Amino acid sequence: MTHYYNQYLVLKQESIQIIDNYANKFLELRRKVDPNNNIPVIHMILKFVQRLLFQLMIITYISNLADVQTAINTAKRLEGLSFAT
């Protein structure tokens, strides 16, 4: 469990990683570190969003996020957009 928790703590979306890959890994590790769903939903949403690429993080964060799947869907919709840096 400690091994998975450490992976969960350092997981973030890499610059060339698509949302699907990041989200799948996030959900896989979340199930391993919290198999009984004891971690509050808001905490899981924030952990997912805070580890997105910066441009995606900001816009996803200000969206109305009810759960982690909504955060994933929002980030996926934004993924194809171009952002000025």
Residue pairs with C-beta under 8 A, 6 or more apart in sequence:
1 32
1 33
4 29
4 32
4 33
5 33
7 29
8 26
8 29
8 30
8 32
8 33
11 22
11 25
11 26
11 29
11 51
12 22
12 51
12 52
13 19
13 22
13 51
13 52
13 53
13 56
14 22
15 53
18 79
19 52
19 56
19 72
19 75
19 76
19 79
20 76
22 51
22 52
23 48
23 72
23 75
23 76
26 47
26 48
26 51
26 68
27 68
30 39
30 44
30 68
41 67
41 68
44 68
45 65
45 67
45 68
45 71
48 68
48 71
48 72
49 57
49 60
49 61
49 65
49 71
49 75
50 57
51 57
52 60
52 75
55 83
55 85
56 75
56 78
56 79
59 74
59 78
60 71
60 74
60 75
60 78
63 70
63 71
63 74
64 70
65 71
65 74
